[in-house]
Amino acid sequence: MVITGATSGIGEVAAIRLAELGARIIHIARDEKRAAATQAALKKANPAANPVLHLADLSLLSEMRRVARAIAAAEPKIDVLINNAGAMVNKRQVTADGLEKTFALNHMAYFVITNMLLPNIVDHGRIVVTASNAHRGASLDFDDLQSERGYRGFGVYSETKLMNILFTRALARRLESGSGARGITANALHPGFVATRFGDQSGGVLGGVIKLIKPLGAISPEAGAKTIIYLASSPDVAGVSGQYFFECNPTTPTHEALNDDDGERLWKISEGIAELPADDSPWLV
């Protein structure tokens, strides 16, 4: 199983619990120190397996491509891909690619890594996408996807979580159609409001508010990871695709998240931004 965002919070819990179930974990991380701690925990959870760490900054297109190529070359058969890395940034930041950072990390990394690893995902494999109920209330302005005209940290984060669901649904449609369909599924999930370090580095008023409200009703990372683990491993969801889950049950996202025309439009824009060379894995069309 390949997972991003496994060095803390729900991602780390999910990786460790899946390792305990017998999975060999390949994880992508940015922080070397935290990644080393996760590696140690994974080895303890499953001494017979050989967890693999790849360091990469998933806010940069070049790093997304590099790490995806490295994993594709080393892992010819991938059973499960879990897209979980994400961030919420209080003040607008622009990456070296000219992309707004939240958009790059929370959406483009999922898009690029999924497409590049797809040829290695086995028949009837699974793709799991961590979205959020933060998408509720969000809508996409296709004339300002990079939030240049106005930036609100939580608002931009919410828009990327909406993108996660639109992407998952568009991906599921592509995986299900055509004579070359291989039974691969793609599902998104809301983990719940979880008491993790997520958002603590947002800075400003946003970061302060997040720290204040976490003790008032946030669930544990263990509870928040349950739906990731379920979608990655349970036989109950074999063959289920294109759904949005909460507490291990399918639930209905917003009308905006069900707008498949927006999903197709977002896919085409993302495809243009990613600009993979012709010798890389072909995009789903």
C-alpha positions as a Markdown table, in Angstrom:
| # | Residue | x | y | z |
|---|---|---|---|---|
| 1 | Met | 0.0 | 0.0 | 0.0 |
| 2 | Val | 1.2 | 3.5 | -0.9 |
| 3 | Ile | 0.2 | 6.3 | 1.3 |
| 4 | Thr | 0.9 | 10.1 | 1.5 |
| 5 | Gly | 0.7 | 12.0 | 4.7 |
| 6 | Ala | 1.6 | 9.2 | 7.1 |
| 7 | Thr | 3.9 | 10.9 | 9.5 |
| 8 | Ser | 1.2 | 12.1 | 11.9 |
| 9 | Gly | -2.5 | 12.1 | 12.7 |
| 10 | Ile | -4.9 | 9.8 | 10.8 |
| 11 | Gly | -2.4 | 9.0 | 8.1 |
| 12 | Glu | 0.1 | 7.6 | 10.6 |
| 13 | Val | -2.6 | 5.6 | 12.5 |
| 14 | Ala | -4.0 | 4.2 | 9.3 |
| 15 | Ala | -0.5 | 3.2 | 8.0 |
| 16 | Ile | 0.4 | 1.4 | 11.3 |
| 17 | Arg | -3.0 | -0.4 | 11.6 |
| 18 | Leu | -2.8 | -1.5 | 8.0 |
| 19 | Ala | 0.7 | -2.8 | 8.6 |
| 20 | Glu | -0.6 | -4.7 | 11.6 |
| 21 | Leu | -3.1 | -6.3 | 9.2 |
| 22 | Gly | -0.2 | -7.5 | 7.0 |
| 23 | Ala | 0.2 | -4.6 | 4.6 |
| 24 | Arg | 3.7 | -3.6 | 3.3 |
| 25 | Ile | 3.6 | 0.2 | 3.5 |
| 26 | Ile | 5.4 | 2.6 | 1.1 |
| 27 | His | 4.9 | 6.1 | 2.4 |
| 28 | Ile | 5.8 | 9.6 | 1.0 |
| 29 | Ala | 6.8 | 12.2 | 3.5 |
| 30 | Arg | 8.4 | 15.7 | 3.6 |
| 31 | Asp | 9.7 | 15.9 | 7.2 |
| 32 | Glu | 12.7 | 13.5 | 7.5 |
| 33 | Lys | 12.6 | 13.3 | 11.3 |
| 34 | Arg | 8.9 | 12.5 | 11.6 |
| 35 | Ala | 9.2 | 10.1 | 8.7 |
| 36 | Ala | 12.0 | 8.2 | 10.5 |
| 37 | Ala | 9.7 | 7.8 | 13.6 |
| 38 | Thr | 6.9 | 6.5 | 11.3 |
| 39 | Gln | 9.3 | 4.0 | 9.7 |
| 40 | Ala | 10.2 | 2.7 | 13.2 |
| 41 | Ala | 6.6 | 2.3 | 14.1 |
| 42 | Leu | 5.8 | 0.5 | 10.9 |
| 43 | Lys | 8.7 | -1.9 | 11.4 |
| 44 | Lys | 7.4 | -2.7 | 14.9 |
| 45 | Ala | 3.8 | -3.1 | 13.6 |
| 46 | Asn | 4.9 | -5.6 | 10.9 |
| 47 | Pro | 8.4 | -7.0 | 11.4 |
| 48 | Ala | 8.0 | -9.4 | 8.5 |
| 49 | Ala | 7.4 | -6.5 | 6.0 |
| 50 | Asn | 9.8 | -4.0 | 4.7 |
| 51 | Pro | 8.3 | -0.5 | 4.8 |
| 52 | Val | 9.8 | 2.0 | 2.4 |
| 53 | Leu | 10.1 | 5.7 | 2.8 |
| 54 | His | 10.3 | 8.2 | 0.0 |
| 55 | Leu | 11.0 | 11.9 | 0.9 |
| 56 | Ala | 9.4 | 14.5 | -1.3 |
| 57 | Asp | 7.8 | 17.9 | -1.2 |
| 58 | Leu | 4.4 | 17.3 | -2.6 |
| 59 | Ser | 3.6 | 20.9 | -3.2 |
| 60 | Leu | 6.0 | 20.9 | -6.2 |
| 61 | Leu | 5.2 | 19.4 | -9.5 |
| 62 | Ser | 8.7 | 18.2 | -10.1 |
| 63 | Glu | 8.7 | 16.4 | -6.8 |
| 64 | Met | 5.3 | 14.8 | -7.4 |
| 65 | Arg | 6.6 | 13.4 | -10.7 |
| 66 | Arg | 10.0 | 12.4 | -9.3 |
| 67 | Val | 8.6 | 10.4 | -6.4 |
| 68 | Ala | 5.9 | 8.8 | -8.5 |
| 69 | Arg | 8.5 | 7.6 | -11.0 |
| 70 | Ala | 10.6 | 6.2 | -8.2 |
| 71 | Ile | 7.8 | 4.3 | -6.7 |
| 72 | Ala | 6.5 | 3.1 | -10.1 |
| 73 | Ala | 10.0 | 1.8 | -10.9 |
| 74 | Ala | 10.4 | 0.0 | -7.5 |
| 75 | Glu | 6.8 | -1.3 | -7.0 |
| 76 | Pro | 5.4 | -3.1 | -10.0 |
| 77 | Lys | 2.3 | -4.1 | -8.1 |
| 78 | Ile | 0.4 | -1.7 | -5.9 |
| 79 | Asp | -2.8 | -3.0 | -4.2 |
| 80 | Val | -3.9 | 0.3 | -2.6 |
| 81 | Leu | -3.0 | 4.0 | -3.0 |
| 82 | Ile | -4.1 | 6.3 | -0.2 |
| 83 | Asn | -4.0 | 10.0 | -1.0 |
| 84 | Asn | -4.0 | 11.6 | 2.4 |
| 85 | Ala | -1.4 | 14.5 | 2.6 |
| 86 | Gly | -2.8 | 17.9 | 3.0 |
| 87 | Ala | -2.4 | 21.3 | 4.6 |
| 88 | Met | -4.4 | 24.5 | 5.5 |
| 89 | Val | -2.4 | 27.7 | 5.0 |
| 90 | Asn | -3.6 | 31.0 | 6.6 |
| 91 | Lys | -1.7 | 33.3 | 4.2 |
| 92 | Arg | -1.5 | 32.8 | 0.4 |
| 93 | Gln | 1.7 | 31.2 | -0.7 |
| 94 | Val | 2.9 | 30.5 | -4.2 |
| 95 | Thr | 5.1 | 27.5 | -5.1 |
| 96 | Ala | 8.1 | 27.6 | -7.5 |
| 97 | Asp | 5.6 | 26.3 | -10.2 |
| 98 | Gly | 3.5 | 29.4 | -9.7 |
| 99 | Leu | 0.7 | 27.5 | -8.0 |
| 100 | Glu | -1.2 | 28.4 | -4.9 |
| 101 | Lys | 0.3 | 26.1 | -2.3 |
| 102 | Thr | -3.0 | 24.6 | -0.8 |
| 103 | Phe | -4.2 | 23.8 | -4.3 |
| 104 | Ala | -0.9 | 22.2 | -5.3 |
| 105 | Leu | -0.6 | 20.0 | -2.2 |
| 106 | Asn | -4.2 | 19.1 | -1.5 |
| 107 | His | -5.4 | 18.6 | -5.1 |
| 108 | Met | -2.6 | 18.5 | -7.7 |
| 109 | Ala | -0.5 | 16.0 | -5.7 |
| 110 | Tyr | -3.4 | 13.6 | -5.6 |
| 111 | Phe | -4.0 | 14.1 | -9.3 |
| 112 | Val | -0.4 | 13.6 | -10.5 |
| 113 | Ile | 0.6 | 10.7 | -8.2 |
| 114 | Thr | -2.6 | 8.8 | -8.9 |
| 115 | Asn | -2.3 | 9.1 | -12.7 |
| 116 | Met | 1.4 | 8.2 | -12.6 |
| 117 | Leu | 0.9 | 5.1 | -10.4 |
| 118 | Leu | -2.3 | 3.9 | -12.0 |
| 119 | Pro | -0.5 | 1.4 | -14.4 |
| 120 | Asn | 1.0 | -0.3 | -11.4 |
| 121 | Ile | -2.2 | -0.7 | -9.4 |
| 122 | Val | -3.3 | -4.3 | -9.6 |
| 123 | Asp | -6.7 | -5.4 | -11.1 |
| 124 | His | -9.4 | -4.8 | -8.4 |
| 125 | Gly | -7.0 | -2.5 | -6.5 |
| 126 | Arg | -8.2 | 0.5 | -4.5 |
| 127 | Ile | -7.6 | 4.2 | -4.5 |
| 128 | Val | -8.6 | 6.1 | -1.3 |
| 129 | Val | -8.9 | 9.9 | -1.1 |
| 130 | Thr | -9.1 | 11.8 | 2.1 |
| 131 | Ala | -11.5 | 14.7 | 1.6 |
| 132 | Ser | -13.5 | 16.4 | 4.3 |
| 133 | Asn | -17.0 | 17.8 | 5.2 |
| 134 | Ala | -15.2 | 21.1 | 5.0 |
| 135 | His | -16.3 | 20.9 | 1.4 |
| 136 | Arg | -19.8 | 21.8 | 2.5 |
| 137 | Gly | -20.4 | 25.4 | 1.7 |
| 138 | Ala | -17.6 | 25.5 | -0.9 |
| 139 | Ser | -18.0 | 26.1 | -4.6 |
| 140 | Leu | -15.4 | 26.5 | -7.4 |
| 141 | Asp | -14.7 | 29.7 | -9.3 |
| 142 | Phe | -13.0 | 28.4 | -12.4 |
| 143 | Asp | -11.9 | 31.9 | -13.2 |
| 144 | Asp | -10.0 | 32.0 | -9.9 |
| 145 | Leu | -8.9 | 28.5 | -9.0 |
| 146 | Gln | -5.6 | 29.9 | -7.6 |
| 147 | Ser | -7.4 | 32.3 | -5.3 |
| 148 | Glu | -5.7 | 35.4 | -6.6 |
| 149 | Arg | -8.6 | 37.7 | -6.2 |
| 150 | Gly | -9.2 | 36.9 | -2.5 |
| 151 | Tyr | -7.6 | 34.4 | -0.1 |
| 152 | Arg | -9.2 | 33.0 | 3.0 |
| 153 | Gly | -7.3 | 30.1 | 4.5 |
| 154 | Phe | -10.2 | 27.9 | 5.5 |
| 155 | Gly | -12.2 | 28.9 | 2.4 |
| 156 | Val | -9.4 | 27.8 | 0.1 |
| 157 | Tyr | -8.9 | 24.6 | 2.1 |
| 158 | Ser | -12.6 | 23.9 | 1.7 |
| 159 | Glu | -12.5 | 24.4 | -2.0 |
| 160 | Thr | -9.6 | 21.8 | -2.3 |
| 161 | Lys | -11.7 | 19.3 | -0.3 |
| 162 | Leu | -14.5 | 19.8 | -2.8 |
| 163 | Met | -11.9 | 19.2 | -5.6 |
| 164 | Asn | -10.9 | 15.9 | -3.9 |
| 165 | Ile | -14.5 | 14.6 | -4.2 |
| 166 | Leu | -14.9 | 15.9 | -7.8 |
| 167 | Phe | -11.6 | 14.3 | -8.7 |
| 168 | Thr | -12.6 | 10.9 | -7.1 |
| 169 | Arg | -15.8 | 10.8 | -8.9 |
| 170 | Ala | -14.2 | 11.7 | -12.2 |
| 171 | Leu | -11.5 | 9.1 | -11.6 |
| 172 | Ala | -14.1 | 6.4 | -10.8 |
| 173 | Arg | -16.0 | 7.1 | -14.0 |
| 174 | Arg | -12.8 | 6.6 | -16.0 |
| 175 | Leu | -11.9 | 3.5 | -14.1 |
| 176 | Glu | -15.3 | 2.0 | -14.7 |
| 177 | Ser | -15.6 | 2.7 | -18.5 |
| 178 | Gly | -14.1 | 1.2 | -21.6 |
| 179 | Ser | -13.0 | -2.3 | -22.6 |
| 180 | Gly | -9.8 | -1.9 | -20.5 |
| 181 | Ala | -11.5 | -1.5 | -17.2 |
| 182 | Arg | -9.7 | -3.5 | -14.5 |
| 183 | Gly | -12.0 | -3.3 | -11.5 |
| 184 | Ile | -10.0 | -0.6 | -9.7 |
| 185 | Thr | -12.1 | 1.4 | -7.3 |
| 186 | Ala | -11.8 | 5.0 | -6.1 |
| 187 | Asn | -13.6 | 6.4 | -3.0 |
| 188 | Ala | -13.3 | 9.6 | -1.0 |
| 189 | Leu | -14.0 | 10.0 | 2.7 |
| 190 | His | -14.5 | 12.5 | 5.6 |
| 191 | Pro | -12.5 | 11.4 | 8.6 |
| 192 | Gly | -14.3 | 13.6 | 11.0 |
| 193 | Phe | -13.0 | 16.6 | 13.0 |
| 194 | Val | -9.8 | 15.0 | 14.4 |
| 195 | Ala | -7.5 | 16.2 | 17.2 |
| 196 | Thr | -4.2 | 16.1 | 15.3 |
| 197 | Arg | -1.4 | 18.6 | 14.6 |
| 198 | Phe | -3.2 | 19.4 | 11.3 |
| 199 | Gly | -3.8 | 23.1 | 11.0 |
| 200 | Asp | -1.6 | 24.0 | 13.9 |
| 201 | Gln | 1.0 | 25.5 | 11.5 |
| 202 | Ser | -1.6 | 27.6 | 9.6 |
| 203 | Gly | -0.5 | 30.7 | 11.5 |
| 204 | Gly | -2.5 | 33.8 | 12.3 |
| 205 | Val | -6.0 | 33.9 | 13.6 |
| 206 | Leu | -6.9 | 30.6 | 11.8 |
| 207 | Gly | -4.2 | 28.6 | 13.5 |
| 208 | Gly | -5.3 | 30.0 | 16.9 |
| 209 | Val | -8.9 | 29.2 | 16.3 |
| 210 | Ile | -8.1 | 25.6 | 15.3 |
| 211 | Lys | -6.1 | 25.1 | 18.5 |
| 212 | Leu | -8.9 | 26.5 | 20.6 |
| 213 | Ile | -11.8 | 24.4 | 19.2 |
| 214 | Lys | -10.0 | 21.0 | 19.0 |
| 215 | Pro | -10.6 | 20.2 | 22.6 |
| 216 | Leu | -14.3 | 21.0 | 22.3 |
| 217 | Gly | -15.4 | 18.0 | 20.2 |
| 218 | Ala | -12.5 | 16.7 | 18.1 |
| 219 | Ile | -12.3 | 12.9 | 17.9 |
| 220 | Ser | -9.0 | 10.9 | 18.3 |
| 221 | Pro | -6.7 | 10.1 | 15.3 |
| 222 | Glu | -7.6 | 6.4 | 16.0 |
| 223 | Ala | -11.3 | 7.1 | 15.4 |
| 224 | Gly | -10.5 | 9.4 | 12.4 |
| 225 | Ala | -8.4 | 6.8 | 10.7 |
| 226 | Lys | -11.1 | 4.1 | 10.8 |
| 227 | Thr | -12.7 | 5.0 | 7.5 |
| 228 | Ile | -9.4 | 5.1 | 5.7 |
| 229 | Ile | -8.6 | 1.6 | 7.0 |
| 230 | Tyr | -12.0 | 0.4 | 6.1 |
| 231 | Leu | -11.8 | 1.6 | 2.5 |
| 232 | Ala | -8.3 | 0.3 | 2.1 |
| 233 | Ser | -9.0 | -3.2 | 3.5 |
| 234 | Ser | -12.6 | -4.2 | 4.0 |
| 235 | Pro | -14.2 | -6.8 | 1.8 |
| 236 | Asp | -17.4 | -5.0 | 2.3 |
| 237 | Val | -16.4 | -2.3 | -0.2 |
| 238 | Ala | -14.9 | -4.5 | -2.9 |
| 239 | Gly | -16.4 | -3.2 | -6.1 |
| 240 | Val | -17.8 | 0.0 | -4.5 |
| 241 | Ser | -16.5 | 3.0 | -6.4 |
| 242 | Gly | -17.2 | 6.8 | -6.8 |
| 243 | Gln | -18.7 | 7.1 | -3.3 |
| 244 | Tyr | -18.1 | 9.5 | -0.4 |
| 245 | Phe | -17.8 | 7.8 | 3.1 |
| 246 | Phe | -18.1 | 8.9 | 6.7 |
| 247 | Glu | -17.8 | 6.6 | 9.6 |
| 248 | Cys | -17.4 | 3.7 | 7.3 |
| 249 | Asn | -20.7 | 4.3 | 5.5 |
| 250 | Pro | -21.5 | 6.0 | 2.2 |
| 251 | Thr | -23.0 | 9.5 | 2.6 |
| 252 | Thr | -24.1 | 12.2 | 0.3 |
| 253 | Pro | -21.8 | 15.1 | -0.3 |
| 254 | Thr | -23.1 | 18.5 | -1.5 |
| 255 | His | -24.8 | 19.3 | -4.8 |
| 256 | Glu | -21.5 | 21.1 | -5.8 |
| 257 | Ala | -19.6 | 17.8 | -5.1 |
| 258 | Leu | -22.0 | 15.9 | -7.3 |
| 259 | Asn | -21.6 | 18.3 | -10.3 |
| 260 | Asp | -19.9 | 16.0 | -12.7 |
| 261 | Asp | -19.5 | 18.7 | -15.3 |
| 262 | Asp | -17.4 | 20.6 | -12.8 |
| 263 | Gly | -15.5 | 17.4 | -12.2 |
| 264 | Glu | -14.7 | 17.0 | -15.9 |
| 265 | Arg | -13.7 | 20.7 | -16.2 |
| 266 | Leu | -11.4 | 20.4 | -13.1 |
| 267 | Trp | -9.8 | 17.2 | -14.6 |
| 268 | Lys | -9.0 | 18.9 | -17.9 |
| 269 | Ile | -7.5 | 22.0 | -16.1 |
| 270 | Ser | -5.5 | 19.7 | -13.8 |
| 271 | Glu | -4.2 | 17.7 | -16.8 |
| 272 | Gly | -3.0 | 20.9 | -18.4 |
| 273 | Ile | -1.2 | 22.0 | -15.2 |
| 274 | Ala | 0.5 | 18.6 | -14.7 |
| 275 | Glu | 2.0 | 18.5 | -18.2 |
| 276 | Leu | 3.6 | 15.1 | -17.9 |
| 277 | Pro | 6.1 | 14.2 | -20.7 |
| 278 | Ala | 4.9 | 11.8 | -23.3 |
| 279 | Asp | 7.0 | 9.0 | -22.0 |
| 280 | Asp | 5.2 | 8.9 | -18.7 |
| 281 | Ser | 2.1 | 6.9 | -18.0 |
| 282 | Pro | -0.8 | 8.1 | -20.2 |
| 283 | Trp | -3.6 | 10.1 | -18.6 |
| 284 | Leu | -7.0 | 8.5 | -18.2 |
| 285 | Val | -9.3 | 10.0 | -20.8 |
